[in-house]
């Protein structure tokens, strides 16, 4: 595809991902089966997906203009995510787990490695080979 990566964040792609997630969840939960799916779009799933994306995007700010991109970012420092290192039920943090397809704005790294080795490695503390070797 000749599309830039940023196009995958556009509303049509968000709606498609939400629709896919809803249909897949319906099949996995047993509410629907592959045999009972419509030949075209599932009307209830596409409607809910569209509404969900519109509501989700309503609270987001409008895209920045090029003038804003040229300004130096004085507040570019991001805080550390408080749930990444301890959240065990998925690869990301708790927020990413609850907001499928979204990315946390905070930094993710092993807090043990940061405090003991002064490096920011992207793995969780319970999978840290350096911490386990030190114990």
N, C-alpha and C positions, 0 to 999 in steps of 0.2 A: 504494500500500500504506500502511496505517496503522501499520506496525511501526516502532519506533524503530531508528536506525542500529545501536545496540548489539546488536540481535537477530541481525545478520548475523555476529556473532562467536560465536554459540551453537553447540554441537556439531552439531546437525542441518545447519546451513548449512556448517560445516566439512566434514562428511562429504559433502555434495552437491558442494562444490567439488573435494574430493579425488577423488570418483567421476568427475566430469566430466574432470578432468585425466588420470586413468588411462585412461578410454575413448578420449579424444582422442589420447593418446600411443600407445595400441595401434593405432589407425587410421592415424596418421601414420607409425608404424614399419613398417606392413604386416603386423603380427601378426593383425589383424582387418580386416574391410572393412565398409562400411555394410550390404552385403547379408547378411553373416554374423552381424550383431548380433541378439540375442534381441528378441522383441517387448516384453518387460518389461525388468527390470533385468538387467544382466550379473552373475551371481552371484559370480564370482571378483573382479571389480572392486569391487563393493559391500562384500564381506567385507574385502578389503584396505584399502579406504578407511576403513571403520569402525575396524579395528584400528589403522591409522596415526594417526587422530585421537585415539583413546583413549590410545595411547602418548605422543603429543605433549602431550596435556593432563594426563597423569599427573604430569609434572614441574612443571607450573605451580601457583602458589599459589592457594588458594581466594579468591573475590572478597572485597574489603574490605567491612566493614560501614559503615553510615552514620557511626558514631562515628569511624572511622578517617579518613573524608573530611573531617570537621570539624577535624581536627588540622592545625596549620600544617606545611608540608613544609619541614623544615630542609635536607634533601638534594635539593632540587628541581633543582639544577644538573646538567645532563646534559653528558657529555663529547662531544667531536667524533668523528665516525666516521672511522676511519683509512683506509677503503677507498673511500668514496663518490667522492672527487675523482679517483681514478685508475682506478676500475673502468669499463672500456669496453664490456663485452659486454651490459650492460643499463642501464636508466635509474636504477636504485637502486644500492646498494652490493653488495659481494660476498656479504655475509650474506643480504640480501634475495633475491639471485639464487639462492642455494642453498636458501632457505626460502620458496618461492613462496607468496604470499598473506599473508605475515607482514610486519610493519613493524619496522625497526631502531629500537632505543631511543635511539640516539645522534643528534646533530644533523648534518644534511646541508647543506652550503653550500660555495661556492667559497673555498678557502683563500687564493688570490691576492687576491681582492677584500677579504677580511677583513684581510689583512696590509697591503695597499697602499692601500685605500680606506676601511677601517674600517667595512665594511658586510657583512652576512650575506645574500648573494643565493643563491638555490637554483638553481644551475647548476654544471656541472663545469668544471674548469680548462681542459680542452682545447676547450670550447665557449665560453670566456669572451671576449666581445667587447671588454671593457676591457683584458684582458691582451694580446690580439692587436693592439689599437690602440696600446698602449704599446711593443710590440716593434719 
